[in-house]
């Protein structure tokens, strides 16, 4: 049985038959009521409006008289459209920022305005600027329309209180078979030279705006066990670091490396690691846990003369872990 979807095209038609004209397909039909476009008195899309429908962007080729109208949309081409010179700054209206030829442009999914604002929760990629606009100014200019999926919107999986569920049983047990939301295996195709690095993940959060006692976290990993199980989990590990070397190994094999850097006003506290313990204490509460007493070269030592000490900030007061030479 064939039916019409909101796109205006048949569902259930014969497989392999062409819908668009040969070498075409940039023109599509969409239901007016599903579009976001600039506001008009009658509330409906006008011919020449930029539109967004989910991740689909384009320009309306006709005006609508009702929300039930199917509107032809051109998803490509160069169009004269109103562009405003703003970029994302964490506020709803953005901040003034000039637009230059070649800049990426985004359409607001709430009001159809085109700017450089690219917050994935409120904007979709629309195309490329072929003109210039001064900061905080709206100008009609040529825009190369070419929508593409905003990868950042696809990273947001699930929601607070409604997480995306993974079937653990379907992935087997042990080894590499653990279920993972993101699972990637990488390898270098060339020799890694002395000044090169191979990275599985590189994230840089760069803040260039004024702050008012806010916090910047490059990454936040949190395990939450909500189910009232009758049996405890074997482990709940927020970050698991494992370096597994074969062959010639490495000069330094490091499970985790922490760096604090930057020429700035001196921080009140600067520490390589900060530990915070809340709520129910463990039966054994400790700063570190060793698998065996000699892990990483640890040893029982009865020496009494400390040669060095490691400073530990405890509630704003420095205390020291003493180190002994052999």
Buried (B, 14 or more C-beta within 10 A) or exposed (E): EEEEEEBBBEEEEEEEEEEEEEEEEBBBBBBBEBBBBBEEEEEBBEEBBBBBBEBBBBBBBBBBEEEEBBBBBBBBBEBEBBBBBBBBBEEEEBBBBBBEEEBEBBBBBEEBBBBBBBBBEBBBBBBBBBBBBEEBEBBEBBBBBBBEEBEEBEEEEEEEEEEEEEEEEEEEEEEEEEEEEEEEEEEEEEEEEEEEEEEEEEEEEEEEEEEEEEEEEEEEEEEEEEEEEEEEEEEEEEEEEEEEEEEEEEEEEEEEEEEEEEEEEEEEEEEEEEEEEEEEEEEEEEEEEEEEEEEEEEEEEEEEEEEEEEEBEEEEEEEEEEEEEE
